[in-house]
Amino acid sequence: MELANMGDTWLFLWLAGSAFFLLQSSLLNWIGFPAIPLLVLLMFFSMPLLNVAPEFLSQTTRDWIYSWTPLRFAAGGLREVMYFGGLDAVGSNAFILWGVAGGFLVLLLASGFKAGRATDATPTSVSGD
């Protein structure tokens, strides 16, 4: 497959990958290992739907699964970058991915401060001296 704007495609893929990395990292830092089933469900239910046009999905699937998955903005934006004119065509999908990345970056940084305060507490004696 020949890409007209390889640099634009790479930049958008970097944005989508960074947003998803920040989403995973912040969920794991705040929730811990119980976040893994949430991420597995996100991947299990949303990845097959991204290859289907939303018009072919049932109304229930569109409302309950497709509407809340953040990966749909990455898939839609990638289609726009590859087929409809580079980064100029991405528009709202890139804006939403930047918002997701920024929001989860703030949460990731806040989790670092939360963990730092918990380790600064003074230790208490267990032996009862």
PEBEL-V284709 format. One record per backbone hydrogen bond with DSSP energy under -0.5 kcal/mol. CO is the residue of the C=O (numbers start at 1). NH is the residue of the N-H. If there is no record, write none. Layout:
[[CO,NH] [CO,NH]]
//
This chain:
[[1,3] [5,9] [6,10] [7,11] [8,12] [9,13] [10,14] [11,15] [12,16] [13,17] [14,18] [15,19] [16,20] [17,21] [18,22] [19,23] [20,24] [21,25] [22,26] [23,27] [24,28] [25,29] [26,30] [27,31] [27,32] [32,35] [33,36] [34,38] [35,39] [36,40] [37,41] [38,42] [39,43] [40,44] [41,45] [42,46] [43,47] [46,50] [47,50] [47,51] [48,51] [49,52] [53,56] [54,57] [58,62] [59,63] [60,64] [61,65] [61,66] [62,67] [65,68] [65,69] [69,72] [70,73] [70,74] [71,75] [72,76] [73,77] [74,78] [75,79] [76,80] [77,81] [78,82] [79,83] [80,84] [81,86] [85,88] [86,89] [87,91] [90,93] [91,95] [92,96] [93,97] [94,98] [95,99] [96,100] [97,101] [98,102] [99,103] [100,104] [101,105] [102,106] [103,107] [104,108] [105,109] [106,110] [107,111] [108,112] [109,113] [110,114] [111,115] [112,116] [113,117] [114,118] [115,119] [116,120] [118,121]]
//
